Structure formats: C-alpha cells, structure tokens
Amino acid sequence: MKITEVLITPQEIAWLPWAAQYFFYIGGAYAASILFLIALIWREKTSHLLRTSLVLTMAISAIVGALALSADLHQPARAWHFYAHFTPWSWMSLGSIFLPLFCALSVITAWLYLRDDLVAIRNSPNQALKFVGHLSFGSWKTTHRQLLFVALVTMLSGLSIALYTGAEVAVIKARPLWNQSASPLLWFVTAFLSAIGFSLILCLLQAGKRLRTTFNPCDMLLITRTLKVTGVLAIILLSIWASNDPMFHVYSQPTWFYYLMALYLLFVLCALLPTSTTLLPKSLSGTILTAAMTLGAAWMTRWVTLMETQRIAKYDAGLYPYELPVGTAGYLGILGMLGLWCTFALITSELTRVQHSHQNPSSLANEQFER
C-alpha cells in the first residue's frame, strides 16, 4: 500500500473582495428596481419620499457596483476583450452587455422620476442647485404610463443582472457550494435587504427627524413585508446552501459554525424586528438600526458565500488562511466604495430635500405625474 500526499502551492484567490462589493451594490440596485416598480404601481398609496429613495438607491448602487466591477477586472484589455471577442455562451460575456444597459436604464429612470424635483429647484437661491435644476432639459411632463413602462423595462434589465451574476458563479463545478441552484437564489433574495437598507439611509438624509410623519402605512407595509419574506426565505435557502457541501466542511469547522449562526441571527432579526412598534420608523434610532442590520446581513452573505468559501480545501485537509489587505484591494477599497456611495447619496438627497421640507407629505403621492 502506498500513501500519496497532495501538496498545493500557494495561489491567489479567484474572486477578489472587489467581486463581493460588486455583488453587494448591484444586488441592491436590481432589488430596488423591483421595489420601485411596485411602489410606482401603488403610487396613490406610497409616498414620494419612499419612491425617491428607491429610485436613487437603484441608480447610485448601479453606478457604484459597475465601478467596483471595473476595479475587479483590473486589466483594460480584459474588459475590451468582452466586446472584441464576444462569446454568447459565457455568462461574463453576456454580463458585459447586460450591465451597461441596466446602469443606463437605472439613471434614465431616476432622471425621469426626479425631473419635477429638478424643475422645482430652478428658482433656488443656491446657484449650484439652480444649475443642477437645468438638467431637467425643459419643463415637459412625463406621464405615469410612460414612467411605468420605463420602470418595467429597467426591472426586466435588473433581472438579467440577477440571472447572470448568479449563473457566472453557479457554473463553477470546482466549488460544490457554488455549483448549486441555491447560490443564485440566496444572492437574489438577500439583495432586497441591501435595497431596503440603502433606501432607509436615503430616507433619513431627505426627511431626517420628520421621517416619522412622512412615512405612511403603505410605505411601512411594503418595507416590513419585504423584510419578513426575505428573512424567512434567506433562512431556508441558507440551510439548503450549506447542506450541499459533500465533504461537510461547513459543519466540521468551528469558524463556519459561527458564520452560519451569525447569518441565521441576522435573518431572524430582519424578519422580526422591523415589525415591532418600537422600530421603523417610530424612532430615529430604530430606523438606523434596521438599516445597519439589513446592510450587514446582505454584505455578510456575499462575503461568506463568495470569499470565505474559497478557503475550503478542494484537494487536501490543509488550511487556507486569507488576510484581507489594507490597501485598495482590501479595507481601503471597501471603505472607498462605501464613501463613494455616501457621496452620491448626500448630493442627490440634497436635490430632493428642498421639496420634502416645503410640501405636505400627504400630497406628494399624486403630484408627480399627469394622468
């Protein structure tokens, strides 16, 4: 009998932290496009504040997500080859078509919806706001039917992003935890957590302490039901995802036990806490807590399932330690992209804050479009 030891040389991880950031932001973008379409259909019951926050979440997250992906490619020739040598059987190649289209549609949809706000700030004493107000390119009106059609097309484009981002990882047979249908479904479901978290932040930036009086019951119903359904589905999908490891690494390693328990706890909190009368938006601290909790759950899901999964040995029983670098490929890059998102959020929320501070919130639901 002979014993053969398999030795693996040190190698770089396949998916860098930039990929986790891309999945995080682009997931919030396509989930926000779905929620925005729902809120737009029920425009007589939802508030202008919630719809504005959702459409800004969609546009900002799409832009930031695309920038994170470009940093992940880190080779200009690699990005160019997607177009010079198009391969329709490759999900990445298809994504090079789907992503620019979705980003463009997200920005166009946000611009069309916020045109009335842009027109209104033309007379602002602030010269910067007055200049931005001219980006409405006229005072022509957008009908509700037209905006609904554009939002529907954007939502369908967002679903193509959800399909390709999930499929490009699920087709990797070398990783059983990736090569399963539960992986893309888990990423799709938890994307709604990041959409809600980002939207709540934008609501706070626009309304501040007036958030309690600006939100209406339909807004609350959309948010709480989304979180409840998402939390329950995420718990089920996470259990299915973890059980598809044929070597049971997820259950045999203490580190993975803590990862799973933390995710389960976050999903349970997302499903239960926002329905409490003491939270969202009964108190400012409750809204902040809900936003932090949902964003943390969405981020950790992608970090664990994309990054930490690569530390599981494929051929031997050795350990694969990974240390997140401090530079642009690690902590600095993560903080930089978050700072970029916050910068866009602060700038765009300033454009709509004027309207929310001078108008009655109850009248915002019906004033945006011509019938």
WONOR-V721340 format. One record per helix or strand. SS is the DSSP state (H for helix, E for strand). FROM is the first residue (numbers start at 1). TO is the last residue. If there is no record, write none. Layout:
BEGIN
((SS,FROM,TO) (SS,FROM,TO))
END
This chain:
BEGIN
((H,17,41) (H,48,73) (H,76,84) (H,91,113) (H,115,123) (H,127,136) (E,143,143) (H,144,170) (H,181,214) (H,217,243) (H,249,252) (H,254,275) (H,284,311) (H,331,358) (H,361,363) (E,370,370))
END
